[in-house]
Amino acid sequence: MLQFLCDYCRYAKQPEEAWINGIAAENVGTRAARREVIIDPAWCYERAVHPFAVHFCSVECKDSFLAELFREPPGALEAEQVEVPPAVPARVVHGERKPVSGYSRKRKTVASSKTRKS
């Protein structure tokens, strides 16, 4: 059984009660942060079970929740400095070019009429 709780006062919704629901999300990027809330005009079960859904038992709870939500600045990203060892150690391969037996490679020189400018 799924139970809906008011996101402000934690009151449990009863089956016969008309509630307010919507979607709330916070997007924190590297240069900006944005919060948004979309309130549905009527209770919609499909949106009520959405992972970002918000539920309110009254208009007062909705207004209080939104006032607190938009009073605080969005959270900033916190970065830690972590030393990461290289996944693959550096590898140096030494090779020597040897001629293939039975194959002679002659250089072909091509005369060019263009002169190179310095």
Buried (B, 14 or more C-beta within 10 A) or exposed (E): EEEBEBBBEEBEBEEEEEBBBBBBEEEEEEEEBEBEBEEBEEBEEEBBEEEEBBBBBBEEBBEBBBEEBEEEEBEEEEEEEEEEEEEEEEEEEEEEEEEEEEEEEEEEEEEEEEEEEE
